[in-house]
Amino acid sequence: SRHAPHYDAIFALGGDGTVMEIAGALAGTAALIGVLAGGTGNLLARALGIPLSVPRAVNRLLDGEEQLIDLGRFPTGRLFAIAAGVGIDAAMIAETPGWLKRRLGVLAYTIMGSRAALRSVLRKDFFDVRIVIDGKVHERRAAAVMVANFGAVLGNRITLGPAIRTDDGFLDACVFSPRTLRDALRIAGRLLRGRFESDPCMLYVRGRDVHVETTPAKQWQADGEMMGVTPFDVVVEPLAARLLVPAG
């Protein structure tokens, strides 16, 4: 990273975890990062509209423009760009086999996510969550909790919540609390259509410093990688990454 100022841009070829390792090493430098899809999910490349073909991506990024984005930082120093979550999304990541990800890419997550969501609701596999955001406590019974930096995931198939921005200096906690299959279908429809009228089964809270704990303890993920079991803490690093994105 100490050599980064000598280069106009540094390209990261790999999965989202690799990109975040490079972003962490380059934090505080003037280096631009070009994201090249070399993993299985490639959530960040998809969210930024970067072609998954490496030759096409290089050409688009060399003629691209700069975009500053916030990042989330865990106490370990590990960063994430898209979202961290517990519940349905973590089950989706944990249960999607490698061969299916390699064969179907992001579609594999969509299929396994639908399966995890249906199982969660039918089996009443809910948990109690306590979220502390900038010192204010929020408690809910939930099926899924996400701390989001990007507003859309899975190739922009799903919009997580209203007005979630990557450059506003905040993270957005999204808590989904369906009690019945009808609730779950309504929530799914809203996420797919991007419509977020007031709903008793959906809670959105924005903040800079987030603590998430669950009863019982649950597995959680960040940018598609399993991280351990709850609780976890995260703070926002405003405009911490300078990325190359396709023009327009």
C-alpha positions as CSV (number, residue, x, y, z in Angstrom):
1,S,0.0,0.0,0.0
2,R,2.9,2.4,0.5
3,H,3.5,2.3,-3.2
4,A,-0.1,3.1,-4.1
5,P,0.5,6.8,-4.8
6,H,2.8,5.8,-7.7
7,Y,-0.1,4.2,-9.6
8,D,-3.2,5.8,-11.2
9,A,-5.3,2.8,-10.3
10,I,-5.0,-0.7,-8.7
11,F,-7.2,-3.5,-10.0
12,A,-8.5,-6.1,-7.6
13,L,-9.2,-9.5,-9.3
14,G,-11.1,-11.8,-6.9
15,G,-14.1,-12.1,-4.8
16,D,-15.7,-9.5,-2.5
17,G,-13.4,-10.5,0.4
18,T,-10.3,-10.0,-1.7
19,V,-11.5,-6.6,-2.8
20,M,-12.2,-5.5,0.8
21,E,-8.7,-6.7,1.9
22,I,-7.2,-4.5,-0.8
23,A,-9.5,-1.6,0.1
24,G,-8.3,-1.8,3.7
25,A,-4.7,-1.8,2.7
26,L,-5.2,1.3,0.5
27,A,-7.3,3.2,3.0
28,G,-5.9,6.7,3.4
29,T,-4.1,6.7,0.1
30,A,-5.2,8.4,-3.2
31,A,-5.3,5.1,-5.1
32,L,-8.3,4.3,-7.2
33,I,-9.5,0.7,-7.0
34,G,-10.9,-1.1,-10.1
35,V,-13.0,-4.2,-9.1
36,L,-12.7,-7.2,-11.4
37,A,-15.0,-10.1,-10.9
38,G,-13.0,-13.2,-9.9
39,G,-15.2,-14.7,-7.2
40,T,-18.5,-16.6,-7.2
41,G,-21.0,-14.0,-5.9
42,N,-19.2,-10.8,-7.1
43,L,-21.7,-8.8,-5.2
44,L,-19.7,-5.5,-5.4
45,A,-19.0,-5.7,-9.1
46,R,-22.7,-6.4,-9.8
47,A,-23.8,-3.5,-7.5
48,L,-21.4,-1.1,-9.3
49,G,-22.6,-2.1,-12.8
50,I,-19.1,-3.5,-13.7
51,P,-19.2,-6.2,-16.4
52,L,-18.3,-9.7,-15.1
53,S,-16.1,-10.4,-18.1
54,V,-12.6,-9.2,-17.0
55,P,-11.5,-7.9,-20.5
56,R,-14.8,-5.9,-20.8
57,A,-14.5,-4.6,-17.3
58,V,-11.0,-3.4,-17.8
59,N,-12.0,-1.5,-20.9
60,R,-15.0,0.1,-19.2
61,L,-13.1,1.0,-16.1
62,L,-10.2,2.5,-17.9
63,D,-12.7,4.9,-19.5
64,G,-14.7,5.1,-16.3
65,E,-15.2,7.6,-13.5
66,E,-14.5,7.9,-9.8
67,Q,-17.0,7.0,-7.1
68,L,-16.4,7.4,-3.4
69,I,-18.3,5.0,-1.2
70,D,-18.6,4.4,2.5
71,L,-17.5,1.2,4.1
72,G,-18.4,-0.6,7.3
73,R,-15.6,-1.5,9.6
74,F,-15.6,-4.3,12.3
75,P,-13.5,-4.1,15.4
76,T,-11.0,-6.5,13.8
77,G,-10.4,-4.0,11.1
78,R,-12.2,-6.1,8.5
79,L,-14.2,-4.0,6.1
80,F,-17.4,-4.6,4.1
81,A,-19.0,-2.8,1.3
82,I,-22.5,-4.3,0.6
83,A,-24.1,-5.5,3.8
84,A,-23.7,-7.6,6.9
85,G,-26.6,-9.8,8.1
86,V,-28.0,-12.4,10.3
87,G,-30.9,-14.8,9.8
88,I,-32.3,-15.6,6.3
89,D,-29.4,-14.1,4.3
90,A,-26.7,-15.7,6.5
91,A,-28.5,-19.1,6.1
92,M,-28.6,-18.5,2.3
93,I,-24.8,-17.9,2.2
94,A,-24.0,-20.8,4.5
95,E,-26.2,-23.3,2.7
96,T,-25.4,-22.5,-1.0
97,P,-22.9,-25.2,-2.1
98,G,-19.8,-24.1,-4.0
99,W,-20.7,-26.2,-7.1
100,L,-24.1,-24.4,-7.4
101,K,-22.5,-21.0,-7.0
102,R,-20.0,-21.8,-9.7
103,R,-22.7,-23.1,-12.0
104,L,-25.4,-20.5,-11.5
105,G,-23.6,-17.5,-10.0
106,V,-25.9,-15.0,-8.3
107,L,-29.0,-17.0,-9.3
108,A,-27.8,-19.7,-6.8
109,Y,-28.2,-17.2,-4.0
110,T,-31.6,-16.2,-5.2
111,I,-32.8,-19.9,-5.2
112,M,-31.3,-20.7,-1.8
113,G,-32.5,-17.5,-0.3
114,S,-36.0,-18.2,-1.3
115,R,-35.7,-21.7,0.2
116,A,-34.2,-20.3,3.5
117,A,-37.0,-17.7,3.7
118,L,-39.8,-20.2,3.2
119,R,-38.3,-22.6,5.8
120,S,-37.8,-19.8,8.3
121,V,-41.4,-18.7,8.2
122,L,-43.0,-22.1,8.0
123,R,-40.9,-23.4,11.0
124,K,-41.2,-20.1,12.9
125,D,-37.4,-20.0,13.0
126,F,-37.3,-16.5,14.4
127,F,-35.0,-14.9,16.9
128,D,-35.0,-11.9,19.3
129,V,-32.7,-9.1,18.1
130,R,-31.4,-6.1,20.1
131,I,-29.8,-3.4,17.9
132,V,-28.1,-0.4,19.4
133,I,-27.6,2.4,16.9
134,D,-25.8,5.5,18.0
135,G,-26.8,4.7,21.5
136,K,-30.5,4.1,20.9
137,V,-31.9,0.6,21.5
138,H,-34.3,-1.2,19.1
139,E,-35.7,-4.7,20.0
140,R,-37.7,-6.9,17.7
141,R,-38.6,-10.5,17.0
142,A,-37.1,-11.1,13.5
143,A,-36.4,-13.5,10.7
144,A,-33.6,-11.4,9.2
145,V,-31.5,-8.4,10.0
146,M,-29.2,-6.6,7.6
147,V,-26.8,-3.7,8.2
148,A,-26.7,-2.3,4.7
149,N,-24.4,0.1,2.9
150,F,-25.8,-0.6,-0.6
151,G,-29.5,-0.4,-1.2
152,A,-29.7,-3.3,-3.7
153,V,-28.3,-6.8,-3.7
154,L,-28.1,-9.9,-5.9
155,G,-27.5,-8.1,-9.1
156,N,-30.1,-5.4,-8.1
157,R,-32.8,-8.0,-8.0
158,I,-33.7,-7.1,-4.4
159,T,-33.9,-3.5,-3.0
160,L,-33.3,-3.7,0.7
161,G,-34.9,-0.4,1.8
162,P,-35.8,3.2,1.1
163,A,-33.1,5.7,0.2
164,I,-30.1,3.6,1.2
165,R,-27.1,5.4,-0.1
166,T,-23.4,4.4,-0.3
167,D,-22.0,7.9,0.2
168,D,-24.1,9.4,3.0
169,G,-21.9,8.5,6.0
170,F,-24.5,6.2,7.4
171,L,-25.3,2.5,7.6
172,D,-28.9,1.3,7.5
173,A,-30.2,-1.4,9.8
174,C,-33.0,-3.3,8.1
175,V,-35.1,-5.6,10.3
176,F,-37.7,-8.0,8.8
177,S,-40.2,-9.5,11.1
178,P,-42.8,-11.6,9.3
179,R,-45.1,-13.7,11.5
180,T,-47.0,-15.5,8.8
181,L,-46.5,-16.7,5.2
182,R,-48.7,-13.8,4.1
183,D,-46.4,-11.3,5.9
184,A,-43.3,-12.9,4.2
185,L,-44.9,-12.7,0.8
186,R,-45.8,-9.1,1.3
187,I,-42.2,-8.2,2.4
188,A,-40.8,-10.1,-0.5
189,G,-43.0,-8.3,-2.9
190,R,-41.9,-4.9,-1.5
191,L,-38.3,-5.8,-1.7
192,L,-38.6,-7.0,-5.3
193,R,-40.7,-3.9,-6.4
194,G,-38.8,-1.4,-4.2
195,R,-41.9,-0.1,-2.5
196,F,-41.5,0.8,1.2
197,E,-44.8,2.1,2.6
198,S,-45.1,1.9,6.4
199,D,-45.2,-1.8,7.4
200,P,-45.3,-3.2,11.0
201,C,-43.1,-6.1,9.8
202,M,-40.3,-3.9,8.5
203,L,-38.0,-1.6,10.6
204,Y,-35.4,0.8,9.2
205,V,-33.0,2.7,11.3
206,R,-30.0,4.7,10.1
207,G,-26.8,5.4,12.1
208,R,-23.0,5.4,12.3
209,D,-22.3,3.0,15.1
210,V,-24.2,-0.3,15.1
211,H,-24.3,-3.2,17.6
212,V,-26.3,-6.3,16.8
213,E,-27.0,-9.1,19.3
214,T,-29.5,-12.0,19.0
215,T,-31.1,-14.5,21.3
216,P,-30.2,-17.3,20.5
217,A,-26.8,-16.6,19.0
218,K,-26.9,-16.8,15.2
219,Q,-24.4,-17.1,12.4
220,W,-23.8,-13.9,10.5
221,Q,-22.3,-12.9,7.2
222,A,-20.6,-9.9,5.6
223,D,-20.5,-9.4,1.8
224,G,-21.2,-13.1,1.3
225,E,-18.7,-14.6,3.7
226,M,-19.6,-16.3,7.0
227,M,-18.0,-14.3,9.9
228,G,-19.0,-16.2,13.0
229,V,-21.8,-15.9,15.5
230,T,-23.5,-12.9,17.0
231,P,-23.1,-10.4,18.6
232,F,-21.2,-8.1,16.2
233,D,-20.3,-4.4,16.0
234,V,-19.7,-2.2,13.0
235,V,-19.0,1.5,12.4
236,V,-19.2,3.4,9.2
237,E,-16.0,4.7,7.5
238,P,-17.4,7.6,5.4
239,L,-16.1,7.8,1.8
240,A,-13.3,5.3,2.7
241,A,-13.0,3.7,-0.8
242,R,-12.2,5.4,-4.1
243,L,-13.5,3.1,-6.8
244,L,-13.5,3.2,-10.6
245,V,-16.9,2.6,-12.1
246,P,-18.2,2.5,-15.7
247,A,-19.0,6.0,-16.9
248,G,-22.7,7.0,-16.7
